[in-house]
Amino acid sequence: MVRLLEVPEVLPAARQALRQQVERTLGSGHRRNPRADQRWRQTFEEPPGDPGLFGPGSVTWQVHGDLPAMLVGGVAALLLQTLHPLAMAGVVDHSAYRTDPLGRLRRTAEFVGATTFGSTPAAEQAISAVRAVHRRVRGVAPDGRPYDAQDPALITWVHAAETWCFLRAYQRYGPRPLPDRRADRYLAEMAVVAERLGAPGAPASLAELRAYLTAMRPDLVGGAQARSGAAFIISVGGQSLPPPSPPLALVQAVLVQGAMDLLPRWAVRMLGLREPLLAERLALRAIADALLGTVRLALGPSPALLAAEARCRAGAPDGPQASAGGQRSEGPARPARSSPRA
C-alpha cells in the first residue's frame, strides 16, 4: 500500500509528472505535427454541428470527460478482462501488450475518445477499424477451445467489463456520483457502441449489467494467462517502460491500487491478488481522492470534450446550446460521496 506520509510531500510533483505522462501517452490534445493536427481536426472539430454518437448532455460525455476516473477505470477493466480465457488468449496471441504497452494504451484511448467525443464519421471510422482488426483475431485457447474476436459473446464481455469499470470508477472517484437513472442512461448509451461493434443486446442498465456479470462467473478462469496478464498490468508496463520518477511512481501506484480496489472480491481472489484489509482500503480511497482531485485540477477539462463542445456550438443557432437529448448535466457536485452502486 502507498504510505500516507509520502503523499503531501510529492503531490505537486506528482500532478506535473502525470500531466507530462498523459500528454506523451495519450496526446491530450497537443498536436505536434501537421498530420496529427489534421487527424485531430477531422476527429473532434469537424463537421460543425455534428453531435457524434452521444452529444452534449449525454452521460457518456460526463463520465468519459473525467480523465482521472477513466485512468483508474481503464486499468480495472484490463484486469477484469483477463479472466475470460478466450478473450485473454486473443490478447496473448495477437496483441503486442507486453512489447508495446503504451502503444496499446494509446490505441485504446484513441478509440474511446473517437467514439465518445468524435464526430459521427470519426466514430464510425474508429468502429470500422476495430471490426477490421477483429476479423484477423482468431485461434485456439490453451484449453483447446477456438476463439474468434468477432464472436458477439466476446465483444459483449470486453464491453461490459469496460463500462462496469468506467462507471464504478466514476462513482467512486468522479466529481459527483450518478443517481441510478443516470447510470442506466450511461449504459444504454454505451450499448450503442457494442451493437455497432457486432454485439447487440449488451447490458443497457444497472440491473442488466449486474445480472450479466453474475451469469458470466462460471465462464471466468483465473488461469496462467489471466494471472500473468494481471501481474504485468500491475507492474505498470514492465521493462519496456523507463523507470518512473518518484512522483510518477506514486501516481502509478495509486492508479493501480485504486483499480484493484474497484474489482469485485471474487475477481481479486481468482487473480491471486492479496485482498487488502478494510483499514487499508479506506486509507487508499482517501489518498486516491486527494491525489486524483488535484490531478483533475492540474489537467483541466478534457481537450477532446472541449473540442467536441465547440464543434456542436459551431453548427447551432444563436442562443443557449441545447443538448442532443434535450437534457443537461445534473446539478452541482454533492459534498458527500455515496457508496458505488455499479
C-alpha positions in Angstrom: 0.0 0.0 0.0 1.0 3.6 -0.6 2.3 5.2 2.6 0.2 8.1 3.8 3.2 10.1 4.9 4.6 10.2 1.3 1.6 11.9 -0.2 1.6 15.6 0.9 5.3 15.9 0.1 5.1 14.8 -3.6 1.6 15.9 -4.6 2.7 19.0 -6.6 5.4 17.0 -8.4 3.0 14.1 -9.0 0.5 16.3 -10.6 3.1 17.7 -13.1 4.5 14.2 -13.7 1.1 12.8 -14.5 0.3 15.7 -16.8 3.5 15.1 -18.8 2.9 11.4 -18.9 -0.7 11.8 -20.1 0.5 14.2 -22.8 3.2 11.8 -24.0 1.0 8.7 -23.9 -2.5 9.9 -24.9 -1.7 13.1 -26.8 -4.1 15.1 -24.5 -5.0 17.4 -27.4 -1.4 18.6 -28.0 -0.7 18.3 -31.7 3.0 18.1 -32.6 3.0 17.8 -36.4 0.7 18.7 -39.3 -0.5 15.1 -39.8 -1.6 14.7 -36.1 -3.2 18.2 -36.2 -5.2 17.2 -39.3 -6.3 13.9 -37.7 -7.4 15.8 -34.5 -9.5 18.3 -36.5 -11.1 15.6 -38.6 -11.9 13.6 -35.4 -13.1 16.2 -33.0 -13.6 19.6 -34.7 -15.4 18.7 -38.0 -18.0 18.9 -39.3 -19.7 21.8 -37.5 -22.8 20.9 -35.6 -22.3 17.1 -35.7 -23.1 15.8 -32.1 -21.4 12.4 -32.7 -22.9 9.3 -31.2 -23.9 10.9 -27.9 -23.7 14.7 -27.9 -23.8 17.4 -25.3 -25.8 16.5 -22.2 -25.1 12.8 -22.6 -23.9 10.8 -19.6 -21.2 9.3 -21.7 -19.6 12.8 -22.2 -19.9 13.4 -18.4 -18.3 10.1 -17.4 -15.6 9.8 -20.1 -14.7 13.5 -19.7 -13.3 12.9 -16.3 -9.7 11.7 -17.1 -8.6 10.7 -13.6 -11.5 8.4 -13.1 -11.1 7.0 -16.6 -7.5 6.1 -15.9 -8.4 4.1 -12.8 -11.4 2.5 -14.6 -9.3 1.6 -17.6 -6.7 -0.3 -15.5 -9.5 -2.0 -13.7 -11.1 -3.1 -17.0 -7.9 -4.6 -18.2 -7.6 -6.6 -15.0 -11.2 -7.8 -15.2 -11.0 -8.7 -18.8 -8.1 -11.1 -18.3 -10.5 -13.5 -16.5 -12.2 -14.6 -19.7 -9.9 -17.3 -21.1 -10.9 -16.9 -24.8 -10.6 -13.1 -24.7 -7.3 -13.3 -22.9 -6.0 -15.9 -25.4 -6.7 -13.5 -28.2 -4.8 -10.7 -26.4 -1.8 -13.0 -25.8 -1.7 -14.4 -29.4 -2.5 -11.2 -31.3 -1.5 -8.2 -29.2 1.8 -6.5 -28.5 0.7 -5.6 -25.0 4.0 -6.9 -23.5 6.4 -5.3 -26.0 4.4 -2.1 -26.7 2.1 -1.5 -23.7 2.0 2.3 -24.3 1.0 1.8 -27.9 -1.9 -0.5 -26.9 -3.0 2.0 -24.3 -2.8 4.8 -26.8 -4.9 2.9 -29.4 -7.5 2.0 -26.8 -7.7 5.7 -25.6 -8.0 6.9 -29.2 -10.9 4.5 -29.8 -12.7 5.6 -26.6 -12.1 9.2 -27.4 -13.2 9.0 -31.0 -16.4 7.1 -30.2 -17.2 9.3 -27.3 -16.3 12.8 -28.4 -15.6 12.4 -32.2 -18.0 13.3 -34.9 -20.3 10.7 -36.3 -18.0 9.9 -39.3 -15.0 9.7 -37.0 -16.8 7.4 -34.6 -17.9 5.2 -37.4 -14.4 5.1 -38.9 -13.0 4.0 -35.5 -15.5 1.3 -35.1 -14.9 0.0 -38.6 -11.2 -0.1 -37.9 -11.7 -2.2 -34.8 -14.0 -4.6 -36.7 -11.4 -5.0 -39.3 -8.9 -6.0 -36.6 -11.4 -8.4 -35.1 -11.6 -10.2 -38.4 -8.0 -11.2 -38.1 -8.0 -12.2 -34.4 -8.8 -15.9 -34.2 -7.1 -19.0 -32.9 -7.2 -21.7 -30.2 -7.0 -21.0 -26.5 -4.8 -23.1 -24.2 -7.8 -25.1 -23.1 -8.4 -26.3 -26.7 -11.4 -24.1 -27.5 -11.4 -22.0 -30.6 -11.8 -18.2 -30.3 -12.9 -15.5 -32.7 -12.8 -11.8 -31.8 -15.9 -11.3 -34.0 -17.9 -13.6 -31.6 -20.7 -11.3 -30.1 -20.2 -13.0 -26.7 -16.5 -11.9 -26.5 -17.3 -8.4 -27.7 -20.0 -8.2 -25.0 -17.6 -9.4 -22.3 -15.0 -6.8 -23.2 -17.6 -4.1 -23.5 -19.4 -5.0 -20.2 -16.1 -5.1 -18.3 -15.1 -1.7 -19.6 -18.5 0.0 -18.9 -18.7 -1.6 -15.5 -15.2 -0.4 -14.5 -15.6 3.1 -16.1 -18.9 3.6 -14.3 -17.6 2.2 -11.0 -14.5 4.4 -11.1 -16.6 7.5 -11.8 -19.0 6.7 -9.0 -16.1 6.3 -6.6 -13.6 8.9 -7.8 -15.5 11.3 -10.1 -16.6 14.8 -9.1 -20.2 13.7 -8.4 -21.7 10.2 -8.3 -24.5 9.5 -10.7 -28.0 8.6 -9.5 -29.2 5.2 -10.7 -31.3 6.7 -13.5 -28.2 8.5 -15.0 -26.1 5.3 -14.6 -28.8 3.4 -16.5 -28.7 6.1 -19.2 -24.9 5.8 -19.5 -25.1 2.0 -20.0 -27.9 2.4 -22.6 -25.9 5.0 -24.5 -22.8 2.8 -24.4 -24.7 -0.2 -25.6 -24.9 1.6 -29.0 -21.1 1.1 -29.4 -21.3 -2.6 -28.5 -24.1 -3.0 -31.1 -22.0 -1.3 -33.8 -19.1 -3.5 -32.9 -21.2 -6.6 -33.5 -22.7 -7.3 -30.1 -26.4 -6.5 -30.0 -28.1 -6.9 -26.6 -25.2 -5.7 -24.5 -26.3 -4.8 -20.9 -28.1 -1.5 -21.1 -29.0 -0.9 -17.4 -27.5 -1.5 -14.0 -29.9 -4.4 -13.4 -28.9 -6.0 -16.7 -25.2 -5.4 -16.1 -25.3 -7.0 -12.6 -27.2 -10.0 -14.0 -24.7 -10.4 -16.8 -21.7 -10.4 -14.5 -23.4 -12.9 -12.3 -24.2 -15.2 -15.2 -20.6 -14.9 -16.6 -18.8 -16.0 -13.4 -18.8 -19.8 -14.3 -17.1 -18.9 -17.6 -14.3 -16.9 -15.9 -11.0 -18.5 -15.0 -8.0 -17.2 -13.1 -5.6 -19.4 -15.1 -2.0 -18.9 -16.0 -2.6 -16.4 -18.8 -5.0 -14.4 -16.6 -2.6 -14.2 -13.7 0.4 -13.4 -15.9 -1.5 -10.7 -17.7 -2.8 -9.2 -14.4 0.7 -9.3 -12.9 2.1 -7.5 -16.0 -0.6 -4.8 -15.7 0.1 -4.3 -12.0 3.8 -3.9 -12.7 2.9 -0.8 -14.7 4.3 -1.8 -18.0 7.3 -3.9 -17.2 10.8 -3.4 -18.6 9.6 -1.7 -21.8 8.8 1.4 -19.9 11.5 3.8 -18.5 11.7 3.7 -14.6 9.3 6.3 -13.4 10.3 9.3 -11.3 9.3 9.0 -7.6 6.3 11.4 -8.1 5.1 9.4 -11.2 5.7 6.1 -9.4 3.3 7.3 -6.6 0.7 8.2 -9.2 1.0 4.9 -10.9 0.8 3.0 -7.6 -2.4 4.9 -6.7 -3.9 4.3 -10.1 -3.1 0.6 -10.0 -4.1 0.0 -6.4 -7.3 2.1 -6.9 -8.1 -0.1 -9.9 -7.6 -3.3 -7.9 -9.9 -1.9 -5.2 -12.6 -1.4 -7.8 -12.6 -5.1 -8.7 -15.2 -7.5 -7.2 -13.7 -9.5 -4.4 -14.3 -12.7 -6.4 -12.2 -11.3 -9.2 -9.4 -10.4 -6.8 -9.3 -13.9 -5.4 -9.4 -15.5 -8.9 -6.4 -13.4 -10.0 -4.5 -14.5 -6.9 -4.2 -10.9 -5.6 -4.0 -10.0 -1.9 -7.2 -8.7 -0.5 -6.4 -5.5 1.5 -7.8 -5.1 4.9 -10.7 -2.7 5.4 -8.4 -0.1 7.0 -6.0 -0.3 4.0 -8.9 0.2 1.6 -10.2 3.2 3.5 -6.7 4.7 3.5 -6.2 4.1 -0.2 -9.5 5.7 -1.0 -8.6 8.8 1.0 -5.2 9.0 -0.8 -6.8 8.4 -4.2 -9.4 11.1 -3.6 -6.8 13.6 -2.7 -4.4 12.8 -5.5 -7.0 12.4 -8.3 -8.7 15.5 -7.2 -5.6 17.6 -7.5 -4.7 15.8 -10.8 -8.2 16.8 -12.1 -7.4 20.4 -11.4 -3.9 20.2 -12.9 -5.0 18.5 -16.1 -8.1 20.7 -16.6 -11.0 19.8 -18.8 -10.6 17.1 -21.4 -9.3 18.7 -24.7 -11.4 16.2 -26.7 -14.5 17.2 -24.7 -13.8 20.9 -25.3 -13.2 20.4 -29.0 -16.5 18.4 -29.3 -18.4 21.1 -27.4 -17.0 23.7 -29.8 -17.9 21.6 -32.8 -21.5 21.3 -31.6 -21.8 25.0 -30.9 -20.4 25.9 -34.4 -23.5 24.4 -36.0 -26.0 25.6 -33.5 -28.2 28.7 -33.9 -27.5 31.7 -31.7 -28.7 31.2 -28.1 -28.2 28.6 -25.4 -26.8 25.3 -26.6 -29.4 22.5 -26.3 -28.1 19.0 -25.7 -28.6 16.2 -28.2 -31.1 14.5 -25.9 -32.7 17.7 -24.7 -31.2 17.2 -21.3 -28.4 18.9 -19.4 -26.0 17.6 -16.9 -27.0 17.1 -13.2 -26.6 20.0 -10.8 -23.5 20.8 -8.8 -21.5 18.1 -7.1 -22.7 16.7 -3.9 -20.4 17.3 -0.9 -20.9 13.8 0.4 -19.9 10.7 -1.6 -22.3 7.8 -1.7 -21.1 4.3 -1.9 -20.6 3.0 -5.5 -23.7 1.3 -6.8 -22.4 -0.3 -10.0 
